[in-house]
Amino acid sequence: MKLVKKLPDGPLDIIGDIHGEIDALDMLLERLGYHPNGHHPQNRIPVFVGDLVDRGPDSHGVLLRVQNLVENHGAQIILGNHELNLLTDDIKDGSGWFFDERYEQDLKNYAPFTRTPVDQRSNVREFLNSLPIALVGQGLRIVHAAWVDEAIKKVKDITLGNITESFQEWDDKAQRTAQSTGLYDAWLEEKQRWRVELEDERAPPPFLENIARYEATQQMINPFKVLTSGVEQRAPAPFYAGGRWRFSDRINWWDHYQGNDYVVIGHYWRLYRQHITQASPRYTQLFKSIASTAWFGQSNKVFCIDYSVGARWRDRKANRPISNSRFKLGALRWPERIVVLDDGSQASTIA
């Protein structure tokens, strides 16, 4: 089998980014009608859009739950950028549940969280390395962040189980490009000089041009990064997201999507039934003029099913009750095109 895999026939429940929120996942599966053993009486199939892990209280538990559904109940899952980070040892904010190097830093925002025992980490890598990057069915495509035909063509014939090596080959190509122009050394110098400020939300650095250029170059050369993190370009100003200051920014690629098939994505931190203003969190701004259950893009054929449950750590840190959280875990029922949330809310999507 290849990295772009065929979707199973029959009704699907396409589940958004989970980010270690095991309770939300269990509640959503119950709302969707799945038995505790994983079976659905109507033989529906759960499909996970990636980003199972990081930031939440039990990433390890989420992985085990999903792996059981994949191996015993026909569930499907694609890789998100957070799974790719793990596979490629790109140690980032919120990954202290797996990486010892990040554990102490992550206690500030995410504790308590369950850690993966050392003797089980190779099993995690083996499972994630066996997963595809995209799923295609009759009239439907599923990818974590961006459906870009050129990027899909570059990876579609790669055999499952080889993603780590293939990712590294593309990353090496991007690195050679940066080194040949001197950009890599300039990026290293800026990153080292501003290493403290880069993770301090209260002390923004100046706009770091070399970091901006390097990040955009690395992103756009590597098709795996395009598909799992999106299309990016130089940001107009620094912004703080994912535990660090950033200088390149994701853009709304869907305004240029001209495919005939519908595309379901995660990744983009949508909010459910929230009025988005300039004062709203920055990660919601791509949806400022889009209703929370609307399809969007040039032909209204793209839908984001990430309703930001990965930000529930903010509720816990502020001692806000999770039951009232505005951050939800959602599923898109296909072909019904109905959104179901972990709190029991349901809504038909808007064409």
C-alpha positions as CSV (number, residue, x, y, z in Angstrom):
1,M,0.0,0.0,0.0
2,K,1.0,3.6,-0.7
3,L,1.1,6.8,1.3
4,V,-2.1,8.0,-0.4
5,K,-4.6,5.3,0.5
6,K,-8.1,4.5,-0.6
7,L,-11.0,5.2,1.8
8,P,-13.3,2.3,2.7
9,D,-16.8,2.3,1.3
10,G,-19.7,3.0,3.7
11,P,-20.6,5.8,6.1
12,L,-17.7,7.6,7.9
13,D,-17.2,9.6,11.0
14,I,-14.3,12.0,10.3
15,I,-12.8,13.0,13.6
16,G,-10.7,16.2,14.1
17,D,-7.4,16.8,15.9
18,I,-7.5,15.2,19.4
19,H,-4.2,16.4,20.9
20,G,-4.2,14.0,23.8
21,E,-7.7,14.8,25.1
22,I,-8.7,11.2,25.9
23,D,-11.9,12.1,27.7
24,A,-13.2,14.2,24.8
25,L,-12.4,11.3,22.4
26,D,-14.3,8.7,24.6
27,M,-17.3,11.1,24.9
28,L,-17.4,11.8,21.2
29,L,-17.2,8.1,20.2
30,E,-20.1,7.5,22.6
31,R,-22.1,10.4,21.0
32,L,-21.5,8.9,17.6
33,G,-22.9,5.5,18.7
34,Y,-19.7,3.4,19.1
35,H,-19.7,0.7,21.7
36,P,-16.9,0.7,24.3
37,N,-15.3,-2.2,22.4
38,G,-15.1,0.0,19.3
39,H,-17.9,-1.6,17.2
40,H,-20.6,0.6,15.6
41,P,-24.1,-1.1,15.2
42,Q,-24.4,0.6,11.8
43,N,-20.9,-0.4,10.7
44,R,-19.7,3.2,10.5
45,I,-16.0,3.7,10.2
46,P,-14.1,6.3,12.3
47,V,-11.5,8.3,10.3
48,F,-8.9,10.4,12.2
49,V,-7.4,13.4,10.5
50,G,-4.1,13.3,12.5
51,D,-2.7,15.3,15.4
52,L,-3.7,12.7,18.0
53,V,-0.9,13.8,20.3
54,D,0.8,16.7,22.2
55,R,-0.4,19.2,24.8
56,G,-3.3,17.1,26.3
57,P,-3.3,15.0,29.4
58,D,-3.0,11.5,27.8
59,S,-1.5,11.4,24.3
60,H,-0.3,7.9,25.0
61,G,-3.8,6.7,25.8
62,V,-5.3,8.4,22.7
63,L,-2.7,6.5,20.6
64,L,-3.6,3.2,22.1
65,R,-7.3,3.8,21.7
66,V,-7.0,4.8,18.0
67,Q,-4.5,1.9,17.3
68,N,-7.1,-0.5,18.7
69,L,-9.8,1.0,16.4
70,V,-7.5,0.7,13.4
71,E,-6.3,-2.8,14.0
72,N,-9.7,-4.3,15.1
73,H,-12.5,-2.2,13.7
74,G,-11.3,-0.9,10.3
75,A,-10.7,2.7,11.5
76,Q,-8.5,4.9,9.3
77,I,-6.0,7.5,10.3
78,I,-3.6,9.9,8.5
79,L,-0.5,11.6,9.8
80,G,-0.7,15.1,11.1
81,N,2.3,17.5,11.6
82,H,2.5,16.5,15.3
83,E,3.0,12.8,14.4
84,L,5.6,13.7,11.8
85,N,7.4,15.8,14.5
86,L,7.6,12.7,16.6
87,L,8.8,10.4,13.8
88,T,11.5,12.9,12.8
89,D,12.6,13.8,16.3
90,D,11.5,17.4,15.8
91,I,11.0,18.1,19.5
92,K,8.5,20.9,20.1
93,D,6.1,22.4,22.6
94,G,3.8,19.9,24.2
95,S,5.7,16.8,23.3
96,G,7.1,16.1,26.8
97,W,4.8,13.1,27.2
98,F,7.2,11.3,24.7
99,F,10.5,13.3,24.6
100,D,12.5,13.5,27.8
101,E,14.2,16.7,26.5
102,R,10.8,18.5,26.6
103,Y,9.4,17.2,29.9
104,E,10.5,19.9,32.3
105,Q,9.5,22.8,30.0
106,D,6.0,21.3,29.4
107,L,5.2,20.9,33.0
108,K,4.4,24.7,33.2
109,N,1.4,24.5,30.8
110,Y,0.4,20.9,30.4
111,A,0.9,19.0,33.7
112,P,-0.3,16.6,34.7
113,F,0.1,14.4,31.6
114,T,0.7,10.7,31.1
115,R,4.1,9.8,29.7
116,T,4.9,6.9,27.3
117,P,7.1,4.4,29.1
118,V,10.6,4.1,27.5
119,D,10.1,0.5,26.6
120,Q,6.9,1.4,24.6
121,R,8.3,4.3,22.5
122,S,9.5,2.1,19.7
123,N,6.0,0.6,19.4
124,V,4.6,4.2,19.0
125,R,7.1,4.9,16.3
126,E,6.3,1.7,14.5
127,F,2.6,2.4,14.5
128,L,2.9,6.0,13.3
129,N,5.4,5.0,10.6
130,S,2.8,2.6,9.1
131,L,0.2,5.4,8.5
132,P,-0.7,7.1,5.2
133,I,-0.5,10.8,4.5
134,A,-3.8,11.2,2.7
135,L,-7.0,9.2,2.0
136,V,-9.1,9.3,-1.1
137,G,-12.6,8.0,-1.8
138,Q,-15.5,8.6,-4.2
139,G,-15.8,12.4,-4.2
140,L,-13.9,12.8,-1.0
141,R,-10.3,13.6,0.0
142,I,-8.9,13.7,3.5
143,V,-5.6,15.3,4.4
144,H,-4.4,17.0,7.6
145,A,-3.7,20.5,6.4
146,A,-3.6,21.2,2.6
147,W,-4.6,19.4,-0.5
148,V,-2.0,20.5,-3.0
149,D,-1.9,18.4,-6.1
150,E,1.9,18.9,-6.7
151,A,2.7,17.8,-3.2
152,I,0.4,14.8,-3.5
153,K,2.1,13.7,-6.7
154,K,5.5,13.7,-5.1
155,V,4.5,11.3,-2.3
156,K,1.6,9.2,-3.6
157,D,3.7,6.3,-4.9
158,I,5.9,6.0,-1.7
159,T,5.2,2.7,0.1
160,L,3.7,2.7,3.6
161,G,6.4,2.4,6.2
162,N,8.9,4.6,4.5
163,I,7.7,8.0,5.4
164,T,10.6,8.8,7.8
165,E,13.2,8.2,5.2
166,S,11.3,10.0,2.5
167,F,10.7,13.0,4.7
168,Q,14.4,13.2,5.5
169,E,15.3,13.1,1.8
170,W,13.1,16.1,1.1
171,D,14.3,17.9,4.3
172,D,17.9,17.3,3.2
173,K,17.1,18.9,-0.2
174,A,15.6,21.9,1.5
175,Q,18.6,22.1,3.8
176,R,21.0,22.0,0.9
177,T,19.1,24.8,-0.8
178,A,19.4,26.9,2.4
179,Q,23.1,26.1,2.8
180,S,24.0,26.9,-0.7
181,T,22.7,30.5,-0.3
182,G,24.0,31.0,3.2
183,L,20.5,31.1,4.6
184,Y,21.1,28.2,6.9
185,D,24.0,29.8,8.8
186,A,22.1,33.1,9.1
187,W,19.1,31.1,10.5
188,L,21.3,29.4,13.1
189,E,22.8,32.7,14.2
190,E,19.4,34.4,14.7
191,K,18.0,31.3,16.4
192,Q,20.9,31.1,18.9
193,R,21.0,34.9,19.6
194,W,17.3,35.1,20.3
195,R,16.8,31.6,21.8
196,V,15.3,32.9,25.1
197,E,12.9,35.4,23.6
198,L,11.7,33.0,20.9
199,E,9.8,31.0,23.6
200,D,8.8,34.0,25.8
201,E,5.3,35.3,24.9
202,R,5.9,38.4,27.0
203,A,9.1,39.5,25.3
204,P,8.7,39.4,21.5
205,P,11.9,39.6,19.5
206,P,12.2,41.9,16.5
207,F,11.1,40.5,13.1
208,L,13.8,37.9,12.4
209,E,14.1,38.0,8.6
210,N,16.4,35.0,8.3
211,I,14.2,32.8,10.4
212,A,11.2,33.8,8.3
213,R,12.9,33.0,5.0
214,Y,14.3,29.8,6.3
215,E,11.0,28.5,7.7
216,A,9.1,29.3,4.5
217,T,11.8,27.7,2.4
218,Q,11.9,24.5,4.5
219,Q,8.1,24.3,4.5
220,M,7.4,24.7,0.8
221,I,10.2,22.5,-0.6
222,N,9.1,19.5,1.5
223,P,5.8,18.0,0.3
224,F,5.2,16.3,3.6
225,K,5.3,19.6,5.4
226,V,2.9,21.2,2.9
227,L,0.4,18.4,3.3
228,T,0.5,18.3,7.1
229,S,1.3,21.9,8.0
230,G,-0.1,23.8,5.1
231,V,1.0,26.5,2.6
232,E,3.1,29.2,4.2
233,Q,4.7,32.5,3.4
234,R,6.5,35.3,5.2
235,A,4.3,36.8,7.9
236,P,3.8,40.6,7.9
237,A,4.7,40.6,11.7
238,P,5.9,38.2,14.4
239,F,3.2,36.2,16.1
240,Y,3.2,33.8,19.0
241,A,1.8,30.3,18.4
242,G,2.6,26.8,19.5
243,G,4.9,28.0,22.3
244,R,7.2,30.2,20.2
245,W,7.4,33.3,18.1
246,R,6.9,32.7,14.4
247,F,7.8,34.7,11.3
248,S,6.2,32.7,8.5
249,D,2.4,32.1,8.4
250,R,-0.1,29.7,7.0
251,I,-2.4,31.0,4.3
252,N,-5.9,30.0,3.1
253,W,-4.9,27.7,0.2
254,W,-8.5,26.7,-0.2
255,D,-9.3,29.9,-2.0
256,H,-7.3,28.5,-4.9
257,Y,-8.6,24.9,-4.7
258,Q,-10.3,23.9,-8.0
259,G,-10.8,20.2,-7.6
260,N,-14.1,18.5,-8.1
261,D,-13.9,16.4,-4.9
262,Y,-14.7,17.6,-1.4
263,V,-11.7,17.9,1.0
264,V,-11.8,17.5,4.8
265,I,-8.9,18.8,6.9
266,G,-8.0,19.4,10.5
267,H,-5.0,21.5,11.7
268,Y,-6.4,25.0,11.6
269,W,-8.0,25.6,15.1
270,R,-11.5,26.5,14.1
271,L,-14.0,27.5,16.8
272,Y,-17.6,26.3,17.0
273,R,-20.3,28.9,17.0
274,Q,-18.0,31.7,18.1
275,H,-18.1,35.2,16.8
276,I,-14.5,35.9,15.7
277,T,-13.2,39.4,15.9
278,Q,-9.8,41.0,15.7
279,A,-9.4,40.4,19.5
280,S,-10.1,36.6,19.1
281,P,-7.1,34.2,19.3
282,R,-4.9,34.5,16.3
283,Y,-5.3,30.9,15.3
284,T,-9.0,31.5,14.5
285,Q,-8.4,34.4,12.1
286,L,-8.5,32.3,8.9
287,F,-12.1,31.7,9.7
288,K,-13.1,35.2,10.6
289,S,-15.6,35.5,7.8
290,I,-16.6,31.8,7.7
291,A,-19.5,30.3,9.7
292,S,-18.4,27.6,12.0
293,T,-20.2,24.8,10.2
294,A,-19.7,26.1,6.7
295,W,-17.8,24.5,3.8
296,F,-15.5,27.1,2.3
297,G,-13.0,27.8,-0.5
298,Q,-13.4,28.8,-4.1
299,S,-16.2,26.2,-4.7
300,N,-17.3,25.6,-1.0
301,K,-15.8,22.1,-1.1
302,V,-13.3,22.3,1.8
303,F,-14.3,21.7,5.5
304,C,-12.1,21.9,8.6
305,I,-13.2,19.6,11.4
306,D,-10.6,20.8,14.0
307,Y,-12.6,22.7,16.7
308,S,-9.6,23.4,18.9
309,V,-9.9,20.8,21.6
310,G,-6.1,21.0,21.7
311,A,-6.5,24.3,23.6
312,R,-8.3,22.8,26.6
313,W,-5.1,22.9,28.5
314,R,-5.8,26.7,28.8
315,D,-9.1,25.8,30.6
316,R,-7.3,23.6,33.0
317,K,-4.6,26.1,33.7
318,A,-7.2,28.8,34.4
319,N,-9.3,26.4,36.5
320,R,-12.3,26.8,34.1
321,P,-14.7,23.8,33.9
322,I,-14.1,21.6,30.9
323,S,-17.9,21.1,30.6
324,N,-18.2,24.7,29.6
325,S,-15.2,24.8,27.3
326,R,-15.4,26.6,24.0
327,F,-12.8,24.2,22.7
328,K,-14.5,21.1,21.2
329,L,-13.7,17.8,19.6
330,G,-15.8,17.3,16.5
331,A,-16.7,14.7,13.9
332,L,-18.1,15.2,10.4
333,R,-20.5,12.4,9.5
334,W,-20.1,11.5,5.8
335,P,-22.1,11.4,3.6
336,E,-24.7,13.0,5.9
337,R,-22.5,16.1,6.3
338,I,-23.5,16.6,9.9
339,V,-21.2,17.8,12.6
340,V,-21.3,16.1,16.0
341,L,-19.4,17.4,19.0
342,D,-18.2,15.8,22.2
343,D,-20.7,17.8,24.2
344,G,-23.6,16.3,22.2
345,S,-24.2,19.3,19.9
346,Q,-25.1,18.5,16.3
347,A,-25.5,20.7,13.3
348,S,-25.9,20.3,9.6
349,T,-23.1,21.8,7.6
350,I,-23.7,24.8,5.3
351,A,-22.9,24.4,1.6
